[in-house]
Amino acid sequence: MTTSVATEIIAHVIGTERVTESARYADVYNPATARVIRRVPLADAALVDEAVEVAAAAQRTWGALGLAKRSQVFFALSSILRAEGEELAAIISLEHGKTVPDAMGEIARGLENVEFCAGLMHHLKGEGAQQVAGGVDVQQLKQPLGVVACITPFNFPAMVPLWMIATAIAAGNAVILKPSERDPSAAVWIADAFARAGLPEGVLNVVHGDRDTVTALIEHPAVRALSFVGSTPIARHIYAASAERGKRVQALGGAKNHMVVMPDADLDSAADAAISAAFGSAGQRCMAVSVLVAVGEIADDLVDRITRRMAGLTLGDGADPGTDIGPLISAAARERADRILATAPEEGASIVVDGRTAARDLEGFFVGASLVDNVRPGMQVYEEEIFAPVLSVVRVDTYGEAVGLINANNFANGVALFTRDGRTAREFQADIEVGMVGINVPIPVPVGVFSFGGWKDSLFGDTHMYGPESFNFYTRRKVVTTRWPLPSESQIELGFPVN
């Protein structure tokens, strides 16, 4: 597609500089219209070097700043996000396609972590013990790593950056944020908001780019840690390449989240939850429910209730107040969803509601809400992370079959159980091998004082995101053992020290 020379260029943010020159650019689309609205420069290794140099210099001052002064930045940032969140939501809706209320919800969840980080003085407390041996005291300190890289996905252009960079900065690090090149403007808005909140220049830098840019961050010796959210193949690669270079890394991958509905469940509540969890944000959430597991004889009734509710969903531009489901992020995403849906009947499933029909006359990257019944493991619609508004229904006879089905899946991000029976719910929590579990809660994203992350191929690394675990990830522990002998004491002991 030919891009007008007047198209806005989104800038890199490096210290106080706004850099737009580049040898390579990528187009940024409004996915509701399939039209290019902006262009984004793609950083090369030289620009990454410059950003890391600026960040390293800023980190030395920021890391030495008093904790009370650091925390003031987060109180101020919270006020900015609350007062100006609608502006940020409009930017997200334009470049991502999600509805404005959905974007506001995303900002609210990011704000949870900002406000959690405002209590950084508590989160950075070390531990200590006096008199562990005669006249010997021990103190464990939490100290920043230095420069860290945060690589964030297109589907949450504000929330995930706020999950990563807020904690990294609160812990005393400087950050290179590499947002998705598909919807990069939110990252620049957040960097400006941090600056207005009082964050010193150079502590947060935004470097746009693609795979080459990520490779430069992985290979840079001064980047001490990387946080990533995206697909499993890329998460696996970033984890391996970073670990090989001795870097700390947390890499969150894909998901195939199941929602189990027991025969005793409130089917109306379950149907409402399935609609919300499967089709919100056009299914482009790593916590979206993409598989509904109907246990026993309820499947026909449950499918009917979901089908009737789907008839009321409106497909359209996320900026329009009446829209329920916006577009997918790109033409490639739409084509992939269309292709996988087309395989369902060929493999023995039945398409109850075909979202391709609803999207036929729309010019953007649309796929309407789709419901596929009689799905089984092995089918593409079951195995693939479609990342579109597609809900598959798997029918099983027993609770045990449902648990076995989920535990056999390579992904283990989130899962939900709908039941009225407390004993079943308690057993499910113990039996299921998934990182985040909801009981009558379809999208069990933990509140900000806990941490987010799955198991198996949904997480590479052993530290979850935001909350207490995130402060552990962005700091390193140093143990100081102290003894103050009297001037007259003199002792030589060549044996191994014991307490």
C-alpha angles and dihedrals in degrees: 000000000000114000122210116243087232092064112124116256116218111222134228111238111222112165105305094336126103108205121194103158116104143148089230134040136181127211120244114210137202094231092204091064102023088231129132110247103167142006127226126205117233114224122231127208092271093058090046088053090052093049093048091049091052091046094049092052092048093046094061091061097037094049091053094049118112114266094234090058091047091053092054089068091060094048088052093046090051090055092050093050092049094047098041104027093115090062091053091045091055090053091050093048092050097051101030101033099227119135119270093245089052090050090050089052090052091052091049091055091049089049089058089065094044089056091044088054091052084074090059093132088067095042093052096051112126128209131250144181129197126216097011083159133358105315092342124128128185128206128182115208130197110219132177122260097223119237118013132183123223116197111190135191132242096241096070106026093170108024100052094045089051090049091054110030098040092059094040092052094042088055090058101261131127117234140218105199115200106187125189111284088222095070108009103149096086090062091055090048090052092049090052090048091052090051092051088049089060104264108153117247116271097025091099119033128175117212117180121209153110137250093314090055092049090050090053090052092049092049097044108107094212094057102093101183141013130208118195139177120187143084122347097245092054092042090053092049094048091047094051096042093047096044090050087060093049096253126143110245141182114185120180114201139184134315145208103194121198129205114202117205115196122208091251095053124116096258095200091054090045092050092049090049093048091053093049096043098042102041106029112113086011088288091295096133127106086221096048116127106243100164125051112197110203112198120207126338099338099088099095093047093046094047090050093052092049092047092053091050092049090060089071097055118110121215117207151092110341090223091064113093094224096054120112099174124031130195130287117259098256147004089255091056091051093048091050092051091047091050095050092046089052091058094056099082091039089058096046105269124120124231107223096177118019112204092191089074094055091050097048098100098038119101098212132075095286135160116170126224108290131195121199120188133196093031120167135189111273095043116114092235088059101038101043125077094232097183092206136098094283121131119191122201119213117188120212133170102221146029089245092057090052093051092046091050093053096042090052092058119102091223120072108171107121139351136178134204124200114200143126093219117096095198092055090048091051092049091048092056090055099039102046121090099209130113100229122034130189125197106201085340112107099197107035099191104160120241116255098270090064128053134254128229147103138226137247114015091354094074134034112191127031102260125086126217130268124349123056097332091054092058087054091051095051095047135055125217123239120189118208119196113195135191127169108199123198114257091247094054118105124169135159116196121170097182125098109281116256130181 
